[in-house]
Amino acid sequence: MAQIFTISKVGEELIQHYESCRLKPYLDSKGIVTIGWGHPLHDTNGEYLKSLILVPPQFLNITQAFADQLFLEDMEIFEEGVAKIDTNRNAGLHSPIFFSQNQFDALCDFSFNEGLGALRGSTLLKRIIENSTDEQITNAFLMWNMADGEENKGLRYRRQSDAVLYTEGRLQFFN
């Protein structure tokens, strides 16, 4: 099986379903200024922007085309990060994991939402590396349903969609 390095239209549809597109900046659930399809804005030091007052003028109102461009640029980061996952990440060896397209897409969505660092250190990745059962992998996806210490219905739905796409190879929305 050849390694997959790009998200499919199904993967894009999954991300865009749960992110939705906003052409004006807003604070996301973590208090980060965000625009477009979940694109976080940064200050001049590269830190996440946390105040709408500090939004640069070019981001006060963007076009759909610009939002789509930002999405594709952001996806390159997550595609590369997921493609580089390997079974010996702590041993300094490179033994890549080969994913189906649907598995790759589900992990790109997870990473887009939670971050590549979260994926790399997760029980989810541990279960994948261990070649665990679909039920164990599903349960590992579903662990990521919390925001501010409480279960978040939107995150639960998104993780259910990730799990179904990863384990069953089909796209299903739960909201």
Secondary structure, DSSP 8 states (H G I E B T S, - for coil): -----S--HHHHHHHHHHH--EEEEEE-TTS-EEEETTEE-B-TTS-B---GGG--GGGSS--HHHHHHHHHHHHHHHHHHHHT-BTTTTTT---B----HHHHHHHHHHHHHH-HHHHHTSHHHHHHHTT--HHHHHHHHHT--EETTEE-HHHHHHHHHHHHHHHH-------
